[in-house]
Amino acid sequence: MTKKMDNTTRYERLRERYMNGDLDRRSFLGLIGAAGLAYGVTTPFARYANAQTVSQVRFDGWGGVVSEAFREHAFDPYTAKTGIEVVDGTFGGGDEYLSRVKASQEGEYNIAHLSGVFDYARYHNLGLSAELNEDNIPNLEFVIPKLVDVFRKVSDGKLSCVPYDYGTTGIAYNRKHISDEEAKEKGAMLLIDEAYKGKIAGWSDWRTRLWYAALQTGQDPNNIEDIEAAWDAVRKHRDLSLKYWGSGAELMSLLAEEEIYVTEGWSGRIYALQEQGHDMGYIDPPNGMGWQECLFVIKGSPMEACEELLNFMLAPETSIAVAEGQNYPPALDPQKVDLGDKIPTLPAFDPTGKLDGLTFADPAYWNGNEQEWSKTFGRVQKGY
């Protein structure tokens, strides 16, 4: 008991030094790792320090700056402390990745960076969820309650994921060609403005296309009453667009190279372009698309190793570092955790932790229409 208490005290002192700015992030992670290996039992990864029963965990995400942030601030430090390698893959869209998982052997895929509660519901309803032992994820206490509760409702009070970040899919535009005033005035209609034909783009995702079509036709995205009018708006956008993009990296390239002037885009990716010096504007129109992402554990995964990684990633020092790297606010409750200077400046950040200003997709509504609408979009995408 004394050794355990000594090690706990050592960890808390190191953490206090880090939070006070006396240690940089790399030194902090290195020292807590050394403490775990030297003293043996109390850091979050201690049970893997000496005896390895799992050699690797697979993680699949969105690629680009997001994957870079995970690798630098979470995966590499986790591997250094546990000896468990994190093998990361990427995908461009949720439907594509789900097809891969459904065709795989159980246990081949472990953790996925899923977007939206509707994705969580899809996986759960397909029998692909795993029940987390929340006792192994004590850092879950720092997460915004609203982000956790919506998942519990889907899976009968249990969890197969931890919330990790949130953001918006708003409208990004090149300020050399479109003013802030014009963007705010036109809102979602900017994406079907004939003045910018050939300089418009959009994500090749049926949900996003219909969400913005609902806004363009004056409808509630979670209750589209005139679906034909919405599909007409999707077709108009298609005809005015240079192309559909399929990944965050492609989104950023199209804007940075000025191949396009306007598209809907992910808030963190647009912030990254602004950081790189590109003169990009970004707005969230009324009823714009808010979303949250989670780290979902797939059935058949090595549960304790996955829970250990989730807990490590939810630790405030790790989660904040990743958030600063990927430019999306973390799921951490700002009323419980000091999130530093950069995160409050990110698009979509809510200092209250209530997220009342964001409109989220109704999972039952969108999943209930998925089969029909995804097929229709496939035809529309091909020119019908």
N, C-alpha and C positions, 0 to 999 in steps of 0.2 A: 504493500500500500504506500509506503514511504517513497519508494522509487517512482511509483505511478504519479504521486502528488508532486514530486520534484520535477518530473518531466512535464507535467501539465503546467506547473509554474514557469518552467523554462520556455515552453511554447507561448504562454500568455505574455511573458516579458518580451519575447522576440516580436510577437504580433504588435504589442504596444509601441515598440521602437519603430516598426515599419509604419504604423498608422501616424506616428508623430513625425515621420519624415527622416528619422535617423538612419534608416536602412533603405536602399533601393530595392526594387521588386526582385531582381535576380538574387541578390544577397539574402533577402528574406527567405525565398523559396529554398535556396541552398542550405541555409542554416537550420530551417525546420526539418529538412530532409536529414541532415547530419544528426540532429537531435533524435529523430525517430530511429535511425540506425544504431546510434550509440547507446541510447537508453532503452530502446526496445519495444515499448508497448502503447504509447498513448496518442501519437499523432494519427490523423485520420487514415493513413495508409499503413499503419504499423503491422497489421496482421499479415501483410504481404512482404514485409521487409526481409524475412529470413527463409520462409518456405513458400515456394511458388507452386501453386496447383493450376494456375491459368497463365498461359504464356502471352496471350494477346486478346484484345477486344477490338472489334471492328466498329468504326464510326463513319456514317455517311452524311454528308451535308452539301451545302450550296456552292462550294468552291470559291475561288477568288480571294478577296480580302477577308471574307468570313473564315474560310479554311486557314488562311495564314494566321489570323488572330487565335483560333483554336490551337493550332499547332504550337505557336510560340508561347502562349500564356497558359495553356492547359495540358495539352498532350505530352509535350516534351518534359515539363516538370513532373507530371504524374508518372511517366515512365522512369524518370530518374529516381523517384522515390520508391516505386513499387516493383520495378523490374518488369512490369507488364507493358508490352508494346501496344500502342494504339495505331491500328492500320486504318487510314482514312481514305474513303472514296467520295466521289461527288456525283451529283445529279442535277439536271436542269429544271425538272418539274416533278410535282408530287405523283402524278399519274404514272409517269415513266418509272419512278422508283418503286411504286407499289407493284407494278407488273414484275419487276425484278424479284422482289421479295416473295411474291406468290409463286414464282417459278423456281425458287431456291430450295435447298435442303434446310430443314429446321436447324437453327444454330449458325448458319452461314452468315447471316446479318444480325448485328447485335443492337446498336444504338443508332437512331436516326434523328436528324434535326428537322422535325416535321413542322409544317406551317398550318396553323389554324386548328380549331377544335373539330372542324369537319374531318380533317385528316385523322385525328385521334379516334373519332367515332367510326370512321371507315375501318381502320385497323382493328379496333375492338370488336366491331360487328362481324368481321371476318375471322375472328378467333386468333388473332395475331398478337394480342396483348399479353403481358406478363405482370403478375402482381408484385409490386415493390414492397420490401420490408422497410417501412419508413423509419424504423429505429436505426437503420444503417445510414440514414440520410438526415442527420440532425440539422444541417444547414438549411433544410426546407423551411425552418421557422422564420427565415429572413425574407421569404418570398411574399409578394403582394397577395393577400388572401383571395381576392377576386379572380386572379389568374389560376389559382389552385382549384377553387370551388367548381369552376365550369367543367373541369376534367372529371372530378368526382361524380358529378351528376350523370355523366355518360357511363361510368363503370361502377355503378352501385356503391359509391363511397370509397372505393379503392383507387389506387393510382398505378398506371403503367408508364408514367412519365413524370418529369419535373418541368415546370415552366422555366424558360430561360431568357427570353427577350421579347420585345414587342416593337412595333413600328407601324408605318402606314405605307400604302401604295398610293402616292399622290401624283401630281402633275409636275414634271420636270421640263424646263425650257431654257433655251440659250438666250441670255439677256442681250446679246449682240443683235438679235433679230426680233425678240418679243419682250416687251417691257413688263415690269411687275404689275403696272396698272392694267394692261391689257389682259394679263393672265388672270388676275383677280376678278376682272369684269366678266370674262368669258367662262372661266371655270372649266367644267368638263367639256363644254362646247368647243374649247380650243382644239380638242383632239379630232374634231370633224369639221374644222375650218378650212374651206376650199382654198383660202389664200396661201396655205402651207402644204398644198398637195405635193407629194414626193419628198417632203421633209418631216413627215409624221411617221411614228412607229408605235408598236405596242407589244405587250407580252403575248405569246401564243398560248394563253391559258384561258379556257372557256369561261371560268368563273370571273376572271378580271374583265374580260370582254363584255360579259353580260352585266356586271356590276356598273361599269361606266356607261353602258348603253341605257341602263335604267336611269341613271342620273341625267343623261342627255335627252331622255324622253319624259322627264319630270316624274319619275316613279320611285317608289321605295325599293331599294335593292333587295330587301328581305321579304318583299311581297309584290312581285311584278305582276300586274293585272293584264297588261296588253303586251304579251310576249312577242307578237308579230312586229309591233312597233320597235321593240327592243332589238330584234334580229335585223330589222332594216337599218338601225343605227350601227349595228356591228358590221353590216355589209358596207355602209358608207365609209366607216373608218378603214375597212380593208381596202377599199378602192382608192382612198386618198393616201394610204401608207406606202412608204418605201418598202418596208418588210416587217414581219413579226420577229422579235428577238426571243431567244430561247434560254438565256442565262444572264446572270448579273454582270459577268465579264463582257458579254456582247452588248448589253445595255450601256455600260460605261464607255465602251469603245465607240459606239455609234454617236454618242453625245460628244465625247472628247474630240473625235475626228471631224465633227460638224457635218457628218453625213445626214443627220436629222437635227431639227430645231426643237421638236416637242414630242414627248411620249409620257405615258404614265410610268412611274419608276418607284423603286424601293427607297425609302427615306435614307437609309444608311449608305447605300451606294451613291446617292446624289451628294450626300455630305462628304463622302470620300473624294468625289470629283471637285467639290468646292475647296477641300483641303489641298488638292493638287494644283490649285490655281485657276481652274476653269470657271468662267463667269456663268454659273448655272443658277437659275431660280427654282424654287420648289414651293408648291402650295398644296394644301389639302382642301378640296372643295367641300361644301356642306354634304354630309353623309358620305364623305370619302371613305376609302377602305382601310379600316384599322385591322390589325392582326396581331396575334401573338404566336411565338414559336416555342416548341417544347423539345426536350430530349427524351425520346420514346424508346423504351426497351422492348425488343421484339421477343416473342415466345421462343424458348429454347436457348436463350443466351445464358452465359455464366453469371448468375444473378449477383453474387457478392462482389465480384470484380466490377460489374457494371454499376452497382450501387455505390461502391467506393469511388469510382470515377465521377458519378453524378454529384456526390457529396463534395468531392474536391473542386469540381467546377462551380458549385454553388457557394463555396467559401467566398465571402465578400472580396478579399484581396484578389482572388482568381477571377471571379465574375466581373469585377470592375475593370480589371486589366483586359479581359476579352471584349467587354463592351466598348472600351476606348479604342480597341483595335478594329472592331467590326462596325462601329458607329451606329449601333442600335442600343437603346436603353435596356439595361438588364431587368430581369423580373424581380429584383430586390426591391423591397419596400423602402422608399426614401424617408418614411417616417421612422424606420428602424435602423437604417444604415446610412452613414455619410458617404455619398456617392462621388465626392470630389468636385473638381471645377469643370471638367469637360462634359460629363454626361448631362448636366442640366441644360447645356446649349444644344443638344442633339434634337433633330426634328422628332415630334411626337412625344417627347418626354413630358410626363405628368408629375409635378412635384408633390401632389397630394397622395399619389398612390391609389387613387380611386378609379382612374381611367374613364371617368364619365364623359369626357369629350370625344371619345373614339366610338365609331360604329363598327361592330363586329358582325361577321357573317353568322346567320342562324344555322347551326349544323344540320338540324333536322330538315329545314327547308331546302338547303343546297344539296345535301346528300339524297334527298327524296327526288330531286329533279336531275340528278347527275346522269343517269343512263340516257335519258332523252336529250338533254341539252348538250352533253359532250359529243354525242353523235351528230347532232345538228351543226355544232360548231365545226366538226370535222368536214362536213360538206361545205359549209360557208367558207372555210379556210381554203378549200380547193376551187372556189369561184362560183359555187351554186347559190 
